[in-house]
């Protein structure tokens, strides 16, 4: 139960929140997200890439815990 809650917490803050903020249109002048889709956050792909890498590391860590240590 605790592991499931921890995974949900990590997933929301590592994956969902950065992708939502990264994919939101970004106004460089005002430094805020806007409703104009022609302006994109230049760091969007980096946020998504980092989120994917962190999730992959978490999955590998859990696999090691379950299969190698027989927990």
C-alpha positions in Angstrom: 0.0 0.0 0.0 2.7 2.4 1.0 4.7 1.5 -2.2 1.7 2.1 -4.3 1.1 5.6 -2.8 4.7 6.5 -3.1 4.7 5.5 -6.8 1.6 7.5 -7.4 3.1 10.5 -5.7 6.4 10.2 -7.7 4.5 9.6 -11.0 2.3 12.7 -10.6 5.1 15.0 -9.6 7.7 13.6 -12.0 5.6 12.9 -15.0 2.2 14.5 -15.1 3.1 17.9 -13.6 6.2 18.6 -15.7 4.6 17.5 -18.9 1.5 19.6 -18.3 3.7 22.7 -17.6 6.1 21.8 -20.4 3.5 21.4 -23.0 1.7 24.6 -22.1 2.4 27.4 -24.5 5.1 29.7 -23.1 5.6 33.4 -23.5 9.3 34.3 -23.3 8.6 38.1 -22.9 6.1 37.8 -20.0 7.7 34.6 -18.6 4.3 33.0 -18.2 2.2 30.4 -19.9 -0.3 31.8 -22.3 -3.2 30.6 -24.4 -1.4 31.2 -27.7 -0.4 27.9 -29.2 2.2 29.4 -31.5 4.6 30.0 -28.6 6.0 26.8 -27.1 8.1 26.2 -24.0 11.6 25.6 -25.3 12.4 23.2 -22.4 9.3 21.0 -23.0 11.3 18.1 -24.6 13.9 18.2 -21.8 11.3 18.0 -19.1 9.6 15.0 -20.8 13.0 13.3 -21.4 14.0 13.7 -17.8 10.6 12.4 -16.6 11.0 9.3 -18.8 14.5 8.7 -17.5 13.5 9.0 -13.9 10.5 6.7 -14.3 12.8 4.1 -16.1 15.2 4.3 -13.1 12.4 3.8 -10.7 11.2 0.8 -12.6 14.7 -0.7 -12.7 15.1 -0.1 -9.0 11.8 -1.8 -8.2 12.7 -4.8 -10.5 16.0 -5.2 -8.6 14.1 -5.1 -5.3 11.6 -7.7 -6.3 13.7 -10.1 -8.4 17.2 -9.8 -7.0 16.5 -9.4 -3.3 13.3 -11.6 -3.4 11.2 -9.1 -1.4 
